[in-house]
């Protein structure tokens, strides 16, 4: 969900069950301003809107076998 001028987006992702050693999973966002930089307050990263809409947010984590820093 975004506000009218697309300067703020709220994203929710819910995982029911966790898989072990699964590949990275991503959520591709919609309706963002492709030229605006959005801050991810959860992991303190910044990405352009076009990156988030085309590449997406990685939703896998260490509990699924992801090795941090690699």
N, C-alpha and C positions, 0 to 999 in steps of 0.2 A: 504494500500500500504506500502511495506517495501523496504528498500534499499537492495543492493546485499548481504551484510553480516548480515542482519536482526538485526542490532543494533538500527535502527530507524523505527518507524511505524507511519503513519499518518492515522487517523480515522475520518471519517465524519458521522454524524448522523443527519438526518433532520426529524422533526415531523411536519406534515401538520396541524393536529387538535389535541387538547388536550382533554383527557378523564378525568372525575372527579372520584376520589377514585378508580382508576385502580390499579391492582397489579403491582409490580415491573416489568419492562421490561428490557431485557438485549440484548446486541450485543455481540455475540461470534466472536472473531477475528480469523484469519487464517494466517499461514505462519510465525509465530513468532518463535524465538529460545526458546524452553521450559525451558531452564536452565538460561536464562538471566532475570535480573530484569529491568522492564520498568517503567519509571516515567510518571505518568499522570499529565501533567502540568496544566490541567483545575482544578482538585481538590486536587492537591499536594499529591497524594498517589503513592505507589510503589507496583508493583505486578510482580510475575514471569510470563513468557510467557505461561507456561502450565495453569496457573490460568485464564489468559485472553482468552485462546483458549477453555477451558472447562467450566469455570464458567461464564465468560464474564464480560462486563462493565455494570453497572446498568445505565439505561438511563432515568428512571423516576425521577421526582423532586418534590419540594414542591407544584408546581402548579397542580399536579395530586393527591394531598392528602397525600403525604409522610410526615411523622412526623420526622423532623431532630433529630438525636441523638438516635433513637430507633432501 
